[in-house]
Amino acid sequence: MSVLTAVVAEAVGAESSSGQISPFAFGGFALAVLLLLLWITTRINIDR
């Protein structure tokens, strides 16, 4: 989870300085969420 905390810290830092979220922080967070959803889906369907 250290990557996620780094992405959130980057997003907070970018938001406070320019008012917008860094595209790299947004992309990293989106990737983390999608990978989490993929992992959950594969755990649910593992017995089929």
C-alpha distance matrix in Angstrom:
0.0 3.8 5.4 5.2 6.4 8.7 10.0 10.8 12.4 14.3 15.4 16.7 18.4 19.9 21.1 22.7 24.6 25.9 25.3 23.4 19.9 19.3 19.6 16.9 14.4 15.9 15.9 12.2 11.4 14.2 13.1 9.7 11.9 14.6 12.7 11.6 15.3 16.5 14.8 16.2 19.6 19.9 19.3 22.0 24.4 24.1 27.3 29.5
3.8 0.0 3.8 5.4 5.1 6.2 8.6 9.9 10.5 12.2 14.2 15.3 16.3 18.1 19.8 21.1 22.6 24.2 24.2 22.5 19.0 18.0 18.8 15.8 13.5 15.9 16.0 12.3 12.2 15.5 14.4 11.6 14.3 17.0 15.3 14.8 18.4 19.5 18.1 19.8 23.0 23.2 22.9 25.7 27.9 27.5 30.8 32.9
5.4 3.8 0.0 3.8 5.5 5.1 6.2 8.7 9.8 10.5 12.3 14.2 15.2 16.3 18.1 20.0 21.2 22.3 22.3 20.2 16.6 15.2 15.5 12.3 10.4 12.8 12.4 8.7 9.3 12.5 11.2 9.0 12.2 14.5 13.1 13.4 16.9 17.8 17.0 19.0 21.8 22.1 22.4 25.1 27.0 26.9 30.4 32.1
5.2 5.4 3.8 0.0 3.8 5.4 5.1 6.2 8.5 9.8 10.5 12.3 14.1 15.2 16.3 18.3 20.0 21.0 20.5 18.4 14.7 14.2 14.6 12.1 9.3 10.9 11.4 7.9 6.9 10.4 10.1 7.4 9.8 12.8 12.0 11.7 14.9 16.5 16.0 17.4 20.3 21.2 21.3 23.6 25.8 26.1 29.6 31.2
6.4 5.1 5.5 3.8 0.0 3.8 5.4 5.1 6.0 8.5 9.7 10.4 12.1 14.0 15.1 16.4 18.3 19.9 19.5 18.1 14.8 14.5 15.9 13.6 10.4 12.6 13.9 10.7 9.7 13.4 13.7 11.1 13.1 16.3 15.8 15.0 18.2 20.1 19.4 20.5 23.5 24.6 24.4 26.6 29.1 29.3 32.6 34.4
8.7 6.2 5.1 5.4 3.8 0.0 3.8 5.5 5.0 6.1 8.6 9.9 10.4 12.0 14.0 15.4 16.5 18.1 18.4 16.8 13.5 12.4 14.0 11.3 8.7 11.8 12.8 9.7 10.0 13.7 13.7 12.0 14.6 17.3 16.8 16.9 20.1 21.5 21.1 22.7 25.5 26.4 26.6 29.0 31.1 31.3 34.8 36.4
10.0 8.6 6.2 5.1 5.4 3.8 0.0 3.8 5.4 5.0 6.1 8.6 9.8 10.4 12.0 14.2 15.4 16.3 16.2 14.0 10.5 9.5 10.6 8.2 5.2 8.0 9.2 6.6 6.6 10.3 10.9 9.8 12.0 14.7 14.9 15.3 18.0 19.6 19.9 21.4 23.8 25.0 25.6 27.7 29.7 30.2 33.8 35.0
10.8 9.9 8.7 6.2 5.1 5.5 3.8 0.0 3.8 5.4 5.0 6.1 8.5 9.8 10.3 12.2 14.3 15.4 14.6 13.1 9.9 10.2 12.1 10.7 7.0 8.9 11.3 9.2 7.7 11.4 12.9 11.3 12.6 15.8 16.5 16.1 18.5 20.8 20.9 21.8 24.4 26.0 26.3 28.0 30.4 31.2 34.6 35.9
12.4 10.5 9.8 8.5 6.0 5.0 5.4 3.8 0.0 3.8 5.4 5.1 6.1 8.5 9.8 10.6 12.4 14.3 14.3 13.4 10.8 10.8 13.4 11.9 8.7 11.5 13.8 11.8 11.1 14.8 16.0 14.6 16.3 19.4 19.8 19.5 22.2 24.3 24.2 25.2 28.0 29.4 29.5 31.5 33.9 34.5 37.8 39.3
14.3 12.2 10.5 9.8 8.5 6.1 5.0 5.4 3.8 0.0 3.8 5.5 5.1 6.0 8.4 9.9 10.7 12.0 12.6 11.2 8.4 7.5 10.2 8.8 6.2 9.5 11.7 10.3 10.5 13.9 15.1 14.5 16.5 19.1 19.7 20.1 22.6 24.4 24.8 26.2 28.5 29.9 30.5 32.5 34.5 35.2 38.7 39.9
15.4 14.2 12.3 10.5 9.7 8.6 6.1 5.0 5.4 3.8 0.0 3.8 5.4 5.1 5.9 8.5 10.0 10.6 10.1 8.4 5.4 6.0 8.8 8.6 5.5 7.4 10.5 10.0 9.3 12.2 14.3 14.0 15.1 17.9 19.1 19.4 21.3 23.5 24.3 25.2 27.4 29.2 29.9 31.5 33.6 34.7 38.1 39.1
16.7 15.3 14.2 12.3 10.4 9.9 8.6 6.1 5.1 5.5 3.8 0.0 3.8 5.5 5.1 6.1 8.7 10.2 9.5 9.3 7.5 9.1 12.3 12.3 9.3 10.9 14.2 13.5 12.4 15.4 17.6 16.8 17.6 20.7 21.9 21.7 23.7 26.2 26.7 27.3 29.7 31.6 32.0 33.5 35.9 36.9 40.2 41.4
18.4 16.3 15.2 14.1 12.1 10.4 9.8 8.5 6.1 5.1 5.4 3.8 0.0 3.8 5.5 5.3 6.4 8.8 9.5 9.7 8.5 8.9 12.6 12.4 10.1 12.6 15.5 14.8 14.6 17.6 19.4 19.0 20.3 23.2 24.1 24.3 26.5 28.6 29.2 30.1 32.5 34.2 34.7 36.4 38.6 39.5 42.9 44.1
19.9 18.1 16.3 15.2 14.0 12.0 10.4 9.8 8.5 6.0 5.1 5.5 3.8 0.0 3.8 5.5 5.3 6.1 7.1 6.5 5.7 5.8 9.6 10.3 8.8 10.7 13.6 13.8 13.9 16.4 18.4 18.7 19.9 22.4 23.7 24.3 26.1 28.2 29.1 30.2 32.2 34.0 34.9 36.4 38.4 39.5 43.0 43.9
21.1 19.8 18.1 16.3 15.1 14.0 12.0 10.3 9.8 8.4 5.9 5.1 5.5 3.8 0.0 3.8 5.5 5.6 4.5 4.8 5.1 7.5 11.0 12.4 10.3 11.2 14.7 15.2 14.4 16.6 19.3 19.4 19.9 22.5 24.3 24.5 26.0 28.4 29.5 30.1 32.1 34.2 35.0 36.2 38.4 39.8 43.1 43.9
22.7 21.1 20.0 18.3 16.4 15.4 14.2 12.2 10.6 9.9 8.5 6.1 5.3 5.5 3.8 0.0 3.8 6.0 5.8 7.9 8.9 10.8 14.4 15.5 13.5 14.7 18.2 18.4 17.6 20.1 22.6 22.4 23.0 25.8 27.4 27.4 29.1 31.6 32.4 33.0 35.2 37.3 37.8 39.1 41.4 42.7 46.0 46.9
24.6 22.6 21.2 20.0 18.3 16.5 15.4 14.3 12.4 10.7 10.0 8.7 6.4 5.3 5.5 3.8 0.0 3.8 6.1 8.1 9.6 10.4 14.1 15.3 14.0 15.6 18.7 19.1 19.1 21.5 23.7 23.9 24.9 27.4 28.9 29.3 31.1 33.3 34.3 35.1 37.2 39.1 39.9 41.3 43.4 44.6 48.0 48.9
25.9 24.2 22.3 21.0 19.9 18.1 16.3 15.4 14.3 12.0 10.6 10.2 8.8 6.1 5.6 6.0 3.8 0.0 3.8 5.5 8.1 9.1 12.4 14.4 13.7 14.5 17.5 18.7 18.7 20.5 23.0 23.7 24.4 26.6 28.5 29.2 30.5 32.7 34.1 34.9 36.6 38.7 39.8 41.0 42.9 44.3 47.8 48.3
25.3 24.2 22.3 20.5 19.5 18.4 16.2 14.6 14.3 12.6 10.1 9.5 9.5 7.1 4.5 5.8 6.1 3.8 0.0 3.8 7.0 9.5 12.4 14.9 13.6 13.6 17.0 18.4 17.7 19.2 22.1 22.7 22.9 25.2 27.4 27.7 28.8 31.2 32.7 33.2 34.8 37.2 38.2 39.1 41.1 42.8 46.1 46.6
23.4 22.5 20.2 18.4 18.1 16.8 14.0 13.1 13.4 11.2 8.4 9.3 9.7 6.5 4.8 7.9 8.1 5.5 3.8 0.0 3.8 6.4 8.8 11.6 10.6 10.2 13.4 15.2 14.7 15.9 18.7 19.8 19.9 21.9 24.2 24.9 25.8 28.0 29.7 30.4 31.8 34.1 35.3 36.3 38.1 39.8 43.2 43.5
19.9 19.0 16.6 14.7 14.8 13.5 10.5 9.9 10.8 8.4 5.4 7.5 8.5 5.7 5.1 8.9 9.6 8.1 7.0 3.8 0.0 3.8 6.3 8.5 6.9 6.7 10.1 11.5 11.0 12.5 15.2 16.1 16.5 18.6 20.7 21.3 22.5 24.7 26.2 27.0 28.6 30.7 31.9 33.1 34.9 36.4 39.8 40.3
19.3 18.0 15.2 14.2 14.5 12.4 9.5 10.2 10.8 7.5 6.0 9.1 8.9 5.8 7.5 10.8 10.4 9.1 9.5 6.4 3.8 0.0 3.8 5.4 5.2 6.2 8.6 9.9 10.7 12.3 14.2 15.4 16.7 18.3 20.0 21.2 22.7 24.3 25.8 27.2 28.7 30.4 31.8 33.3 34.8 36.1 39.7 40.2
19.6 18.8 15.5 14.6 15.9 14.0 10.6 12.1 13.4 10.2 8.8 12.3 12.6 9.6 11.0 14.4 14.1 12.4 12.4 8.8 6.3 3.8 0.0 3.8 5.5 5.0 6.0 8.4 9.8 10.3 12.0 14.1 15.2 16.2 18.0 19.8 20.9 22.2 24.1 25.6 26.7 28.3 30.1 31.5 32.7 34.1 37.7 37.9
16.9 15.8 12.3 12.1 13.6 11.3 8.2 10.7 11.9 8.8 8.6 12.3 12.4 10.3 12.4 15.5 15.3 14.4 14.9 11.6 8.5 5.4 3.8 0.0 3.8 5.5 5.1 6.0 8.5 9.8 10.4 12.1 14.2 15.2 16.3 18.2 19.9 20.8 22.3 24.2 25.6 26.8 28.5 30.3 31.5 32.4 36.1 36.6
14.4 13.5 10.4 9.3 10.4 8.7 5.2 7.0 8.7 6.2 5.5 9.3 10.1 8.8 10.3 13.5 14.0 13.7 13.6 10.6 6.9 5.2 5.5 3.8 0.0 3.8 5.5 5.1 6.1 8.5 9.8 10.5 12.3 14.2 15.3 16.5 18.4 19.9 21.1 22.6 24.3 25.8 27.1 28.8 30.4 31.4 35.0 35.8
15.9 15.9 12.8 10.9 12.6 11.8 8.0 8.9 11.5 9.5 7.4 10.9 12.6 10.7 11.2 14.7 15.6 14.5 13.6 10.2 6.7 6.2 5.0 5.5 3.8 0.0 3.8 5.5 5.2 6.1 8.5 9.9 10.6 12.2 14.2 15.4 16.5 18.3 20.0 21.2 22.5 24.4 25.9 27.2 28.7 30.1 33.6 34.0
15.9 16.0 12.4 11.4 13.9 12.8 9.2 11.3 13.8 11.7 10.5 14.2 15.5 13.6 14.7 18.2 18.7 17.5 17.0 13.4 10.1 8.6 6.0 5.1 5.5 3.8 0.0 3.8 5.5 5.0 6.0 8.6 9.9 10.4 12.1 14.1 15.3 16.3 18.2 19.9 20.9 22.4 24.3 25.8 26.9 28.2 31.8 32.0
12.2 12.3 8.7 7.9 10.7 9.7 6.6 9.2 11.8 10.3 10.0 13.5 14.8 13.8 15.2 18.4 19.1 18.7 18.4 15.2 11.5 9.9 8.4 6.0 5.1 5.5 3.8 0.0 3.8 5.5 5.1 6.2 8.7 9.9 10.5 12.3 14.3 15.3 16.5 18.4 20.0 21.1 22.6 24.5 25.9 26.7 30.4 31.1
11.4 12.2 9.3 6.9 9.7 10.0 6.6 7.7 11.1 10.5 9.3 12.4 14.6 13.9 14.4 17.6 19.1 18.7 17.7 14.7 11.0 10.7 9.8 8.5 6.1 5.2 5.5 3.8 0.0 3.8 5.4 5.1 6.2 8.6 9.9 10.6 12.4 14.2 15.4 16.6 18.4 20.1 21.2 22.8 24.6 25.7 29.2 30.0
14.2 15.5 12.5 10.4 13.4 13.7 10.3 11.4 14.8 13.9 12.2 15.4 17.6 16.4 16.6 20.1 21.5 20.5 19.2 15.9 12.5 12.3 10.3 9.8 8.5 6.1 5.0 5.5 3.8 0.0 3.8 5.5 5.2 6.1 8.6 9.8 10.6 12.2 14.2 15.4 16.5 18.4 20.0 21.2 22.7 24.2 27.6 28.0
13.1 14.4 11.2 10.1 13.7 13.7 10.9 12.9 16.0 15.1 14.3 17.6 19.4 18.4 19.3 22.6 23.7 23.0 22.1 18.7 15.2 14.2 12.0 10.4 9.8 8.5 6.0 5.1 5.4 3.8 0.0 3.8 5.5 5.2 6.1 8.5 9.9 10.4 12.2 14.2 15.3 16.5 18.3 20.1 21.1 22.2 25.8 26.3
9.7 11.6 9.0 7.4 11.1 12.0 9.8 11.3 14.6 14.5 14.0 16.8 19.0 18.7 19.4 22.4 23.9 23.7 22.7 19.8 16.1 15.4 14.1 12.1 10.5 9.9 8.6 6.2 5.1 5.5 3.8 0.0 3.8 5.5 5.2 6.1 8.7 9.9 10.5 12.3 14.3 15.4 16.6 18.5 20.2 21.0 24.6 25.5
11.9 14.3 12.2 9.8 13.1 14.6 12.0 12.6 16.3 16.5 15.1 17.6 20.3 19.9 19.9 23.0 24.9 24.4 22.9 19.9 16.5 16.7 15.2 14.2 12.3 10.6 9.9 8.7 6.2 5.2 5.5 3.8 0.0 3.8 5.5 5.1 6.2 8.6 9.9 10.6 12.3 14.3 15.4 16.7 18.5 19.9 23.3 24.0
14.6 17.0 14.5 12.8 16.3 17.3 14.7 15.8 19.4 19.1 17.9 20.7 23.2 22.4 22.5 25.8 27.4 26.6 25.2 21.9 18.6 18.3 16.2 15.2 14.2 12.2 10.4 9.9 8.6 6.1 5.2 5.5 3.8 0.0 3.8 5.4 5.1 6.1 8.6 9.9 10.5 12.3 14.3 15.4 16.6 18.1 21.6 21.8
12.7 15.3 13.1 12.0 15.8 16.8 14.9 16.5 19.8 19.7 19.1 21.9 24.1 23.7 24.3 27.4 28.9 28.5 27.4 24.2 20.7 20.0 18.0 16.3 15.3 14.2 12.1 10.5 9.9 8.6 6.1 5.2 5.5 3.8 0.0 3.8 5.4 5.0 6.1 8.6 9.8 10.6 12.3 14.3 15.4 16.2 19.9 20.6
11.6 14.8 13.4 11.7 15.0 16.9 15.3 16.1 19.5 20.1 19.4 21.7 24.3 24.3 24.5 27.4 29.3 29.2 27.7 24.9 21.3 21.2 19.8 18.2 16.5 15.4 14.1 12.3 10.6 9.8 8.5 6.1 5.1 5.4 3.8 0.0 3.8 5.4 5.1 6.2 8.6 10.0 10.6 12.5 14.4 15.3 18.7 19.9
15.3 18.4 16.9 14.9 18.2 20.1 18.0 18.5 22.2 22.6 21.3 23.7 26.5 26.1 26.0 29.1 31.1 30.5 28.8 25.8 22.5 22.7 20.9 19.9 18.4 16.5 15.3 14.3 12.4 10.6 9.9 8.7 6.2 5.1 5.4 3.8 0.0 3.8 5.4 5.1 6.1 8.6 9.9 10.7 12.4 14.1 17.4 17.9
16.5 19.5 17.8 16.5 20.1 21.5 19.6 20.8 24.3 24.4 23.5 26.2 28.6 28.2 28.4 31.6 33.3 32.7 31.2 28.0 24.7 24.3 22.2 20.8 19.9 18.3 16.3 15.3 14.2 12.2 10.4 9.9 8.6 6.1 5.0 5.4 3.8 0.0 3.8 5.5 5.1 6.2 8.7 10.0 10.7 12.0 15.6 15.9
14.8 18.1 17.0 16.0 19.4 21.1 19.9 20.9 24.2 24.8 24.3 26.7 29.2 29.1 29.5 32.4 34.3 34.1 32.7 29.7 26.2 25.8 24.1 22.3 21.1 20.0 18.2 16.5 15.4 14.2 12.2 10.5 9.9 8.6 6.1 5.1 5.4 3.8 0.0 3.8 5.5 5.2 6.2 8.7 10.1 10.4 14.0 15.3
16.2 19.8 19.0 17.4 20.5 22.7 21.4 21.8 25.2 26.2 25.2 27.3 30.1 30.2 30.1 33.0 35.1 34.9 33.2 30.4 27.0 27.2 25.6 24.2 22.6 21.2 19.9 18.4 16.6 15.4 14.2 12.3 10.6 9.9 8.6 6.2 5.1 5.5 3.8 0.0 3.8 5.5 5.1 6.3 8.8 10.0 13.0 14.3
19.6 23.0 21.8 20.3 23.5 25.5 23.8 24.4 28.0 28.5 27.4 29.7 32.5 32.2 32.1 35.2 37.2 36.6 34.8 31.8 28.6 28.7 26.7 25.6 24.3 22.5 20.9 20.0 18.4 16.5 15.3 14.3 12.3 10.5 9.8 8.6 6.1 5.1 5.5 3.8 0.0 3.8 5.5 5.2 6.3 8.6 11.5 11.8
19.9 23.2 22.1 21.2 24.6 26.4 25.0 26.0 29.4 29.9 29.2 31.6 34.2 34.0 34.2 37.3 39.1 38.7 37.2 34.1 30.7 30.4 28.3 26.8 25.8 24.4 22.4 21.1 20.1 18.4 16.5 15.4 14.3 12.3 10.6 10.0 8.6 6.2 5.2 5.5 3.8 0.0 3.8 5.4 5.2 5.8 9.4 10.1
19.3 22.9 22.4 21.3 24.4 26.6 25.6 26.3 29.5 30.5 29.9 32.0 34.7 34.9 35.0 37.8 39.9 39.8 38.2 35.3 31.9 31.8 30.1 28.5 27.1 25.9 24.3 22.6 21.2 20.0 18.3 16.6 15.4 14.3 12.3 10.6 9.9 8.7 6.2 5.1 5.5 3.8 0.0 3.8 5.6 5.3 8.3 10.3
22.0 25.7 25.1 23.6 26.6 29.0 27.7 28.0 31.5 32.5 31.5 33.5 36.4 36.4 36.2 39.1 41.3 41.0 39.1 36.3 33.1 33.3 31.5 30.3 28.8 27.2 25.8 24.5 22.8 21.2 20.1 18.5 16.7 15.4 14.3 12.5 10.7 10.0 8.7 6.3 5.2 5.4 3.8 0.0 3.8 5.7 7.5 8.7
24.4 27.9 27.0 25.8 29.1 31.1 29.7 30.4 33.9 34.5 33.6 35.9 38.6 38.4 38.4 41.4 43.4 42.9 41.1 38.1 34.9 34.8 32.7 31.5 30.4 28.7 26.9 25.9 24.6 22.7 21.1 20.2 18.5 16.6 15.4 14.4 12.4 10.7 10.1 8.8 6.3 5.2 5.6 3.8 0.0 3.8 5.6 5.6
24.1 27.5 26.9 26.1 29.3 31.3 30.2 31.2 34.5 35.2 34.7 36.9 39.5 39.5 39.8 42.7 44.6 44.3 42.8 39.8 36.4 36.1 34.1 32.4 31.4 30.1 28.2 26.7 25.7 24.2 22.2 21.0 19.9 18.1 16.2 15.3 14.1 12.0 10.4 10.0 8.6 5.8 5.3 5.7 3.8 0.0 3.8 5.7
27.3 30.8 30.4 29.6 32.6 34.8 33.8 34.6 37.8 38.7 38.1 40.2 42.9 43.0 43.1 46.0 48.0 47.8 46.1 43.2 39.8 39.7 37.7 36.1 35.0 33.6 31.8 30.4 29.2 27.6 25.8 24.6 23.3 21.6 19.9 18.7 17.4 15.6 14.0 13.0 11.5 9.4 8.3 7.5 5.6 3.8 0.0 3.8
29.5 32.9 32.1 31.2 34.4 36.4 35.0 35.9 39.3 39.9 39.1 41.4 44.1 43.9 43.9 46.9 48.9 48.3 46.6 43.5 40.3 40.2 37.9 36.6 35.8 34.0 32.0 31.1 30.0 28.0 26.3 25.5 24.0 21.8 20.6 19.9 17.9 15.9 15.3 14.3 11.8 10.1 10.3 8.7 5.6 5.7 3.8 0.0
